Amino acid sequence: MSADWINIQIIECEDSGGATVTVFRQSNGDRQRFVLGNGREVFQNPDGTFAIPETAAVLNVMGV
């Protein structure tokens, strides 16, 4: 399958300092991933928040 990632959802989040951070859900046809605007991958926690690997940062979804 193609290595091109296509945005399939845009999720507005808030970091612990109150700043807005955009998370993109992407698919390449075989799998899905969540990334920040700079392409850094983030992971969805079971409670619906997102974690930035190798940091203590947690992003809370806004306006659900």
VOVO-847483 format. One record per residue (C-alpha): residue number from 1; x, y, z; residue in one letter. Coordinates in steps of 0.2 Angstrom, whole numbers, m for minus. Layout:
VOVO-847483
<node pos="NUM" x="X" y="Y" z="Z" code="a"/>
...
This chain:
VOVO-847483
<node pos="1" x="0" y="0" z="0" code="m"/>
<node pos="2" x="5" y="18" z="m2" code="s"/>
<node pos="3" x="17" y="26" z="11" code="a"/>
<node pos="4" x="6" y="42" z="9" code="d"/>
<node pos="5" x="m3" y="47" z="25" code="w"/>
<node pos="6" x="m20" y="55" z="23" code="i"/>
<node pos="7" x="m28" y="65" z="37" code="n"/>
<node pos="8" x="m45" y="58" z="41" code="i"/>
<node pos="9" x="m49" y="67" z="57" code="q"/>
<node pos="10" x="m43" y="84" z="65" code="i"/>
<node pos="11" x="m44" y="84" z="84" code="i"/>
<node pos="12" x="m42" y="100" z="94" code="e"/>
<node pos="13" x="m33" y="97" z="111" code="c"/>
<node pos="14" x="m27" y="107" z="126" code="e"/>
<node pos="15" x="m10" y="105" z="134" code="d"/>
<node pos="16" x="m8" y="107" z="153" code="s"/>
<node pos="17" x="m3" y="125" z="151" code="g"/>
<node pos="18" x="m20" y="129" z="141" code="g"/>
<node pos="19" x="m12" y="130" z="124" code="a"/>
<node pos="20" x="m22" y="123" z="109" code="t"/>
<node pos="21" x="m13" y="108" z="101" code="v"/>
<node pos="22" x="m20" y="100" z="85" code="t"/>
<node pos="23" x="m19" y="81" z="83" code="v"/>
<node pos="24" x="m22" y="73" z="66" code="f"/>
<node pos="25" x="m28" y="55" z="64" code="r"/>
<node pos="26" x="m21" y="48" z="48" code="q"/>
<node pos="27" x="m22" y="33" z="38" code="s"/>
<node pos="28" x="m11" y="25" z="24" code="n"/>
<node pos="29" x="m24" y="12" z="20" code="g"/>
<node pos="30" x="m16" y="m1" z="30" code="d"/>
<node pos="31" x="m15" y="7" z="47" code="r"/>
<node pos="32" x="m19" y="22" z="57" code="q"/>
<node pos="33" x="m9" y="34" z="68" code="r"/>
<node pos="34" x="m11" y="50" z="77" code="f"/>
<node pos="35" x="2" y="64" z="74" code="v"/>
<node pos="36" x="5" y="82" z="79" code="l"/>
<node pos="37" x="6" y="96" z="65" code="g"/>
<node pos="38" x="25" y="93" z="65" code="n"/>
<node pos="39" x="23" y="75" z="61" code="g"/>
<node pos="40" x="28" y="69" z="78" code="r"/>
<node pos="41" x="18" y="53" z="83" code="e"/>
<node pos="42" x="7" y="54" z="99" code="v"/>
<node pos="43" x="m2" y="39" z="107" code="f"/>
<node pos="44" x="m21" y="39" z="112" code="q"/>
<node pos="45" x="m23" y="34" z="130" code="n"/>
<node pos="46" x="m38" y="23" z="136" code="p"/>
<node pos="47" x="m46" y="38" z="144" code="d"/>
<node pos="48" x="m46" y="47" z="127" code="g"/>
<node pos="49" x="m32" y="59" z="131" code="t"/>
<node pos="50" x="m16" y="59" z="120" code="f"/>
<node pos="51" x="2" y="56" z="127" code="a"/>
<node pos="52" x="18" y="63" z="118" code="i"/>
<node pos="53" x="31" y="50" z="119" code="p"/>
<node pos="54" x="47" y="53" z="130" code="e"/>
<node pos="55" x="38" y="68" z="139" code="t"/>
<node pos="56" x="26" y="69" z="153" code="a"/>
<node pos="57" x="14" y="79" z="141" code="a"/>
<node pos="58" x="m4" y="74" z="141" code="v"/>
<node pos="59" x="m16" y="82" z="128" code="l"/>
<node pos="60" x="m35" y="83" z="133" code="n"/>
<node pos="61" x="m48" y="83" z="119" code="v"/>
<node pos="62" x="m58" y="100" z="118" code="m"/>
<node pos="63" x="m76" y="101" z="114" code="g"/>
<node pos="64" x="m82" y="83" z="114" code="v"/>
